[in-house]
Amino acid sequence: MSSASPPTVRRVALSPSGPALSALVAGVWRLASWEMDVGARVRWIEECLALGITSFDLAVNLKTAQQIGVTIPPEVLQRAVKVIK
């Protein structure tokens, strides 16, 4: 008995010569509130990738991060689509 492959999410090209990302975006804004350990988070990401989801949305509040002593690395900020100060 063979198992069927899971469906995959279609990709959308950002430009004719640019990257193609999954049409479905996995939101991780409240990932910490899911109360998953690191292993469970890794498995969730791997499952998304197996389904063809390659786009992940993450929001970081810079003011709050600064207030609680969390430093966002410059290379992360450089990759941000939008930075609101």
TAZIMO-V38474 format. One record per residue. N is the residue number from 1. RES is the residue in one letter. PHI is phi as a letter, one per 30 degrees, with the letter a starting at -180 (* if undefined). Layout:
BEGIN
n->(N/N)
res->(RES/RES)
phi->(PHI/PHI)
END
This chain:
BEGIN
n->(1/2/3/4/5/6/7/8/9/10/11/12/13/14/15/16/17/18/19/20/21/22/23/24/25/26/27/28/29/30/31/32/33/34/35/36/37/38/39/40/41/42/43/44/45/46/47/48/49/50/51/52/53/54/55/56/57/58/59/60/61/62/63/64/65/66/67/68/69/70/71/72/73/74/75/76/77/78/79/80/81/82/83/84/85)
res->(M/S/S/A/S/P/P/T/V/R/R/V/A/L/S/P/S/G/P/A/L/S/A/L/V/A/G/V/W/R/L/A/S/W/E/M/D/V/G/A/R/V/R/W/I/E/E/C/L/A/L/G/I/T/S/F/D/L/A/V/N/L/K/T/A/Q/Q/I/G/V/T/I/P/P/E/V/L/Q/R/A/V/K/V/I/K)
phi->(*/c/c/d/d/d/d/c/d/d/c/b/d/d/a/e/c/c/d/c/c/d/d/c/c/d/d/b/e/c/e/d/d/d/h/c/d/e/d/d/d/d/d/d/d/d/d/e/d/d/d/j/d/c/c/b/c/b/c/b/d/d/d/d/e/d/d/c/i/c/c/d/e/e/d/d/d/d/d/d/d/b/b/c/c)
END
